[in-house]
Amino acid sequence: MPYRKLHNASAGARHTTIPDFAEITKGKPEKKLTVKVHYRAGRNSQGRITCWHKGGRHARQYRLVDFKRSKIGIAATVTAIEYDPYRNCRIALITYTDGEKAYILAAKDLAVGAKVTSYIAGGDPDVGCAMELRYVPQGLEVHNVELQPGRGGQMARSAGTFARLMAVDGEKAILALPSGEIRRVPQTCRATIGLVGRPDANTRNIGKAGRNRWLGVRPTVRGNAMNPIAHPLGGGEGHTNGGRQHCSPWALVEGKKTRTKKNRSNVHIIRRRDGRAMTTEA
């Protein structure tokens, strides 16, 4: 998906790059497949800000994407490629032979007119088709992978990401994830063939702070630029941090691991994303 540059009329447009939307074939979404989501801008039910750096943004309609691909054995045709404001990838509108419509993640090289099916056993591993991992050829790239059978895809859903099926060992399938982690999942979990489209989605140049505000992102102030009463790193002369470790406004050290050491899913991880091997066996 190519980008285009704006005319150099101002400082905010000089280095801005925006998608050309050449792959979009349909403008307005399907009304029956959209819902309105109330945006709280980082506030909880009491109105208190619990997530910083979120603010007002453009109105959006949430597209109901079918991550489960539960309509098994019924062929569908890709009728449109659409824009989704909640994702960095595109979504595909598919129409089943019985007339029902649904949204799925648009895989790379998935075009209008392509046939996709959610197979129950075996089937052709074509791009956009979904099947259980035990029927996927070894070494193939998949996305929208389930962690538990029937729960719906949870892994490899971002633009350009994929998981590679390494092997099927007994009741488990071994996957290499985009983060470098290698883990086991039940072989009856479903996945979609191919990788998610728009692999160059992260190369966009925002260009100006105002465009981030349109996306709902508020500015982030450095701790050492604050006053001492507002942040532990604040105050002093120049850009000093006072000789202490970087931390949050509540003096919590940054970079601390938040994953529980006794997490139940540790038994399914063969190698962590940092390259360390896990000694626990499933």
C-alpha positions in Angstrom: 0.0 0.0 0.0 1.8 3.2 -1.2 1.8 6.5 0.6 1.6 9.9 -0.9 3.1 13.2 0.3 1.2 16.4 0.8 2.0 19.7 -0.9 4.8 21.5 1.0 2.6 24.5 1.8 3.2 24.5 5.6 5.5 23.1 8.2 2.8 20.6 9.3 2.4 19.2 5.7 6.1 19.2 4.7 6.9 15.7 5.8 3.5 14.3 6.2 2.7 11.0 4.4 -0.9 9.7 4.2 -2.2 6.4 2.6 -3.5 6.7 -0.9 -6.4 4.3 -0.1 -6.0 2.7 -3.5 -7.1 -0.7 -2.2 -10.4 0.7 -0.8 -13.3 -0.3 -3.0 -16.2 0.7 -0.8 -16.6 3.9 1.2 -19.5 3.6 3.7 -19.6 0.5 5.9 -22.5 -2.0 6.2 -25.0 -0.4 8.6 -26.0 -3.7 10.1 -22.4 -4.6 10.9 -21.6 -1.4 12.8 -22.3 -0.3 16.4 -21.7 2.9 18.3 -19.1 2.7 21.0 -19.1 5.4 23.7 -15.6 7.0 24.0 -14.6 7.9 27.5 -11.2 9.4 26.7 -9.4 7.4 29.4 -12.0 8.0 32.1 -13.6 5.4 34.3 -17.2 5.1 35.5 -16.6 7.8 38.0 -15.3 10.3 35.5 -11.8 10.1 36.8 -8.9 9.9 34.3 -7.3 6.5 34.8 -5.4 6.3 31.4 -3.4 9.3 30.5 -2.7 10.9 27.1 -6.1 10.3 25.7 -8.4 13.1 24.5 -11.2 14.0 22.1 -11.1 12.5 18.6 -13.1 12.1 15.5 -16.3 10.2 15.7 -16.0 6.5 14.8 -18.3 3.6 14.0 -17.1 0.2 15.3 -17.1 -2.6 12.6 -18.2 -6.0 13.9 -15.4 -8.2 12.7 -15.9 -12.0 12.7 -12.9 -13.3 14.5 -14.5 -16.7 15.1 -15.2 -17.7 11.5 -17.9 -19.9 12.9 -19.9 -20.2 9.6 -18.2 -23.5 8.7 -18.4 -25.2 5.4 -20.2 -22.3 3.6 -18.3 -20.5 0.8 -18.1 -16.8 0.7 -17.0 -14.2 -1.8 -15.0 -11.0 -1.0 -17.3 -8.2 -2.2 -15.3 -5.2 -0.9 -12.2 -4.0 0.9 -13.0 -1.3 3.4 -11.3 1.1 5.8 -11.6 0.4 9.6 -10.8 3.4 11.9 -10.2 1.1 14.8 -7.4 -0.9 13.1 -4.2 -0.3 11.2 -5.2 -3.0 8.7 -8.0 -3.1 6.2 -11.1 -5.3 6.6 -12.9 -7.3 3.9 -16.6 -7.6 3.4 -17.6 -11.1 2.5 -21.0 -12.4 1.3 -21.9 -16.0 1.9 -23.9 -18.1 -0.5 -26.9 -17.9 1.8 -26.8 -14.1 1.6 -25.3 -13.3 5.0 -22.6 -10.7 5.2 -19.6 -10.4 7.6 -16.3 -8.6 8.1 -13.0 -10.4 8.3 -9.4 -9.1 8.5 -8.1 -8.4 5.0 -5.1 -10.6 4.4 -2.3 -9.6 2.1 -3.2 -10.3 -1.6 -6.8 -10.8 -0.7 -8.8 -9.1 -3.5 -12.4 -8.5 -4.5 -13.9 -11.6 -6.0 -11.8 -14.1 -4.1 -13.5 -17.1 -2.5 -12.9 -17.8 1.2 -14.2 -20.7 3.3 -14.0 -21.7 6.9 -13.3 -25.4 6.6 -14.3 -28.0 9.2 -11.7 -30.7 8.1 -8.9 -30.2 5.7 -9.5 -28.0 2.7 -7.4 -25.9 0.4 -5.0 -23.5 2.3 -5.9 -20.5 0.2 -5.4 -16.9 1.5 -8.3 -15.9 3.7 -9.5 -19.4 4.4 -9.8 -20.5 8.0 -9.1 -24.0 9.3 -7.9 -25.9 12.4 -4.2 -25.8 12.9 -3.9 -29.6 12.6 -4.9 -29.3 8.9 -2.6 -26.4 8.1 0.6 -27.4 6.2 3.7 -27.1 8.3 5.7 -23.8 7.8 2.7 -21.9 6.5 2.0 -18.3 7.7 -1.3 -17.8 9.5 -3.0 -15.0 11.4 -6.0 -14.4 13.6 -5.0 -17.5 15.7 -7.1 -18.8 18.6 -5.8 -19.5 22.0 -8.7 -21.7 23.0 -11.0 -23.5 20.5 -14.1 -21.6 19.6 -13.0 -18.4 21.5 -12.1 -16.5 18.4 -8.8 -15.3 17.0 -6.6 -13.4 19.5 -3.0 -13.5 18.1 -1.5 -12.0 15.0 -4.2 -9.5 14.1 -2.2 -6.3 13.6 -1.2 -5.1 10.1 1.6 -7.1 8.6 1.8 -9.7 11.4 1.7 -13.4 11.1 2.4 -16.6 13.1 4.3 -19.5 11.5 3.2 -23.1 12.2 6.4 -25.0 13.2 4.9 -28.4 13.9 2.0 -30.3 15.4 3.1 -32.4 18.4 0.4 -34.6 19.8 -2.6 -32.5 20.9 -0.6 -29.2 20.6 0.5 -27.1 17.6 3.8 -25.2 17.9 3.7 -21.6 16.7 6.4 -19.0 16.2 4.8 -15.6 17.0 5.8 -12.2 15.6 7.5 -11.2 18.9 9.9 -14.2 18.7 8.0 -16.2 21.2 7.4 -19.9 20.5 4.4 -21.4 22.2 2.0 -24.3 22.1 -1.8 -24.0 21.4 -4.4 -26.7 21.0 -4.3 -28.2 17.5 -8.1 -27.7 17.3 -7.7 -23.9 17.4 -8.6 -22.2 14.2 -6.4 -19.8 12.2 -6.7 -17.9 8.9 -4.2 -18.5 6.1 -1.8 -15.7 5.1 -0.5 -12.7 6.8 -2.5 -9.5 7.6 -2.4 -6.8 4.9 -0.7 -3.4 5.1 2.8 -4.5 6.2 4.0 -0.9 5.9 1.4 0.6 8.1 4.0 1.7 10.7 6.0 3.8 8.2 3.5 6.6 8.1 4.8 10.1 9.1 2.1 11.9 11.2 3.7 15.3 10.3 2.1 17.4 13.1 0.8 17.2 16.6 -2.7 18.2 15.5 -3.1 15.0 13.5 -2.4 13.0 16.6 -5.1 14.9 18.4 -7.5 13.8 15.7 -6.6 10.3 16.6 -7.3 10.8 20.2 -3.7 11.1 21.4 -2.9 13.9 23.9 0.7 15.2 24.4 3.2 13.5 26.7 5.4 15.7 28.9 8.8 14.5 30.0 9.2 14.0 33.7 12.4 16.1 33.9 10.6 19.0 32.3 8.1 19.2 35.3 8.4 20.9 38.6 9.7 18.8 41.6 6.2 18.6 43.1 4.7 17.1 40.0 7.3 14.4 39.2 10.2 12.7 41.0 12.5 13.7 38.1 11.4 17.3 38.0 13.3 20.4 38.9 17.0 21.1 38.8 19.1 22.9 36.3 19.2 21.7 32.8 18.0 18.3 31.7 19.2 16.3 34.7 17.2 13.5 36.2 18.6 13.9 39.6 20.8 10.8 39.3 17.9 8.5 39.9 16.3 5.8 37.7 13.5 6.7 35.3 10.2 6.3 37.0 6.5 7.3 36.8 5.0 10.3 38.6 4.3 7.9 41.5 7.9 6.8 41.7 7.2 3.4 40.1 10.3 2.2 38.3 9.9 2.0 34.5 10.7 -1.3 32.8 9.5 -3.5 35.5 8.1 -6.8 34.3 4.4 -7.1 34.9 3.9 -10.7 33.9 3.1 -13.0 36.8 5.9 -15.6 37.3 3.3 -18.2 38.1 1.1 -17.4 35.2 -0.9 -20.5 34.1 0.0 -20.0 30.5 3.7 -20.4 31.2 3.4 -24.1 30.6 2.5 -23.5 26.9 5.5 -21.2 26.2 8.6 -23.0 24.9 10.7 -19.9 24.4 10.1 -16.3 25.6 10.2 -13.3 23.4 13.5 -12.3 25.0 15.1 -15.6 23.8 15.1 -17.3 27.2 13.9 -20.9 27.2 11.2 -22.0 29.5 11.9 -25.1 31.6 8.3 -25.9 32.5 6.8 -28.7 30.4 3.2 -28.9 29.4 
